[in-house]
């Protein structure tokens, strides 16, 4: 693989191959912004035309992986669930529930130590609170909003579900592992060590056969085989000129499945990464501290929270350019959240401000600033349209 040259064109940083340089091999580089790909040996040749992961619900559209997320397309199992905003307060060891119609807090209850995310289960019947330092998952009944008895799981920083619903996947950041679990009992099935530091976010390919994981503290991405539960490749993100080392955060697949968008908190924007071949293709600046990624209900735009500058950017999928940026009045720290079922409001935590913001997506107007506990992090809006959940704060397809 040849080194890449980066050029800024209309807000899009384009990567092109350089000539006259030696090919990259493995390990970090100290010369220029060269992404490094480490190939992990696999058995046998890859199929030319891969099929869907067995057991995965077929996509509703061949050109839009988010087609099931349109307003009103609720799964039958959640149509009677009350819409609530579930906020894990990492510094307070609590979860706060908000009524989005009145902007009022309904209840706050204790959890295990350092809850990081509230994650809808694959079948949409349980919300799991990831108590990272408490080494447990607290279940919430989405019908009543009440918590149940915690289940012991080690280092559950974040939680995902495979598209076939057969496995839960814990992002065990401190343990440096991907842990595959029974999606109902949370019993460990397989623990996979990772060659990077700080596994935290992920998203699955359109066919469900692979998924990409971000490694926050080593500036790397992993390409993982879903069925084989093994790492296929490791990609090191390039370091932008005069910028700190990359720190990738949230990952989101483009509607057509051609690119993954990867938020980078230190590079202040999003990388465009292709799954085949696994490589960096471009970079789009969005704002300081790019962190959370969300798709609008019409699949036209990507919402990017820029935590360190207190702003929200909208990136157009068709042009791959930022078409709007809104700053939170008085400043803020927008982190993780989700879109309202009708697509009109972005709900997002203010990580350093002990608040939750409700932001109108039509024009960026701040509708409410609601006081919650200390260090609010990965809130979940539930229910949302979609047939099943891939995890995190609500990745529905």
LINVENLIN-V384751 format. One record per backbone hydrogen bond with DSSP energy under -0.5 kcal/mol. NH is the residue of the N-H (numbers start at 1). CO is the residue of the C=O. If there is no record, write none. Layout:
nh & co
NH & CO
NH & CO
//
This chain:
nh & co
5 & 16
7 & 14
9 & 7
9 & 12
12 & 9
13 & 11
13 & 283
14 & 7
14 & 12
15 & 281
16 & 5
18 & 3
24 & 1
32 & 30
34 & 32
35 & 33
36 & 236
37 & 35
38 & 36
38 & 234
39 & 37
40 & 38
40 & 232
41 & 39
44 & 42
53 & 207
56 & 53
57 & 163
64 & 61
65 & 255
67 & 64
69 & 66
70 & 67
73 & 70
74 & 72
75 & 386
78 & 75
79 & 75
79 & 76
81 & 78
84 & 382
85 & 98
86 & 84
86 & 380
87 & 85
87 & 96
88 & 86
89 & 87
89 & 94
90 & 88
90 & 375
91 & 374
92 & 89
92 & 374
93 & 89
94 & 89
95 & 109
96 & 87
97 & 107
98 & 85
99 & 104
100 & 98
102 & 99
103 & 99
104 & 99
106 & 97
107 & 97
109 & 95
111 & 93
116 & 130
118 & 378
119 & 117
119 & 128
121 & 126
124 & 121
127 & 140
128 & 119
128 & 126
129 & 127
129 & 138
130 & 117
130 & 128
131 & 129
131 & 136
132 & 114
132 & 130
133 & 113
134 & 113
135 & 131
135 & 132
136 & 131
137 & 151
138 & 129
139 & 137
140 & 127
141 & 146
142 & 140
145 & 141
148 & 139
151 & 137
153 & 135
156 & 153
157 & 155
157 & 171
158 & 171
160 & 169
161 & 390
162 & 167
165 & 162
168 & 181
169 & 160
170 & 179
171 & 158
172 & 170
172 & 177
173 & 171
176 & 172
176 & 173
177 & 172
178 & 192
179 & 170
179 & 177
180 & 178
180 & 190
181 & 168
182 & 187
186 & 182
189 & 180
190 & 180
192 & 178
193 & 191
194 & 176
196 & 194
198 & 173
200 & 214
201 & 214
203 & 212
205 & 210
208 & 205
211 & 224
212 & 203
213 & 222
214 & 201
215 & 220
216 & 198
216 & 214
217 & 197
218 & 197
218 & 215
219 & 215
220 & 215
221 & 235
222 & 213
223 & 233
224 & 211
224 & 222
225 & 230
226 & 209
226 & 224
229 & 225
230 & 225
232 & 223
233 & 223
234 & 38
235 & 221
236 & 36
237 & 219
237 & 235
240 & 238
243 & 240
249 & 263
250 & 291
252 & 261
254 & 259
257 & 254
260 & 273
261 & 252
262 & 260
262 & 271
263 & 250
263 & 261
264 & 269
265 & 247
265 & 263
268 & 264
269 & 264
270 & 284
271 & 262
272 & 282
273 & 260
273 & 271
274 & 279
276 & 277
279 & 274
279 & 277
281 & 272
282 & 272
283 & 13
284 & 270
285 & 11
286 & 268
287 & 268
289 & 265
290 & 264
290 & 287
291 & 305
294 & 303
296 & 301
299 & 296
302 & 315
303 & 294
303 & 301
304 & 313
305 & 292
306 & 304
306 & 311
307 & 289
307 & 305
308 & 288
309 & 288
309 & 306
310 & 306
311 & 306
312 & 326
313 & 304
314 & 324
315 & 302
315 & 313
316 & 321
317 & 300
320 & 316
321 & 316
323 & 314
324 & 314
326 & 312
328 & 310
331 & 328
335 & 349
338 & 347
340 & 345
343 & 340
346 & 359
347 & 338
347 & 345
348 & 346
348 & 357
349 & 336
350 & 355
351 & 333
351 & 349
353 & 350
354 & 350
355 & 350
356 & 370
357 & 348
358 & 368
359 & 346
359 & 357
360 & 365
361 & 344
362 & 344
363 & 360
364 & 360
367 & 358
367 & 365
368 & 358
370 & 356
372 & 354
376 & 373
377 & 88
378 & 116
379 & 336
379 & 377
380 & 86
381 & 393
382 & 84
382 & 380
386 & 73
389 & 122
390 & 395
392 & 159
394 & 391
395 & 391
396 & 394
397 & 388
//
